[in-house]
Amino acid sequence: MQMKSTRDQQWLAQLLNVNIGAQFFVSVLPIYRKTDGDFKQMARIQNAFDHWIEDTHSYYVQRKGNTYLRLRS
């Protein structure tokens, strides 16, 4: 079994409240909810999340338009 990077662990911790197989919006992530409506910070978080998805080749999460699909942990 391959060790997960610290970055993977950080994003997977954000996904603990999302069931495998569930579709969700980035707004359900705890880190996103802590932005207090700061649109620049929300955009940075979503951008970082999307880059992580690309870097992991959609192994854990797949983007589906405006929503995401949790694939595995």
N, C-alpha and C positions, 0 to 999 in steps of 0.2 A: 504494500500500500504506500502510495506516494505521500510525503508530508505536505501539508497545505502551507502556503506562505502566510506571513503575518497579514499581508493585504487580504488574502482569501479569508483568513479567520475573521478579520474585521468586518468584511462585508457579510460573511455567513452569520456572524453574530447579529447583524442588523436584520437578517431574514428569519430569526428564530420564531417570530409570531406569524410567519407565512407558511401554510401547509404545503407539502410537496404536491404538485399537480394543480395548485391554486393560481388563478390569475389575480394580479394586484396592480395597484398604482404605486409609483415611487413614494407618494405621500404617506404610505403606511409605515415607512421605515422610521424608526425612532430618531435617527439623526436628522431626518428631513423635518420632522415635527418640531424640532428644537430651533428652527430658523426664525421664529416669530415674524413670519411674513416678509423676511428680507429676500426679495426676488433674486438678487445677485447670488446670495448664498444658496438659495434653492437651485438655481441654474448650475452652480459649481458642483453641488452634490449630485444632481442628476447626470451631469456630464461625467463626473468621476465614476459613477455607477455604470453608465453606458460603456465607458472605456474598460472597466473591469470585466464587464460581460464580453466585450470584444477580445480582451487579452486572454480570457479563459475559454474562448471559442464556444461560448454559450453552454458550457458544461453544467453550470449550476442554475442559470437563469437564461431565459430566451426573451428577447424583446418582441412584442407583437403589437405594432402600431403605438398607441398611447399607453398600452398596458404591458405587463411583464408576466411570464409564466415561470413558476418555480419548478425546476426539474428534479433536483436531488440535493442532498446535503453533503 
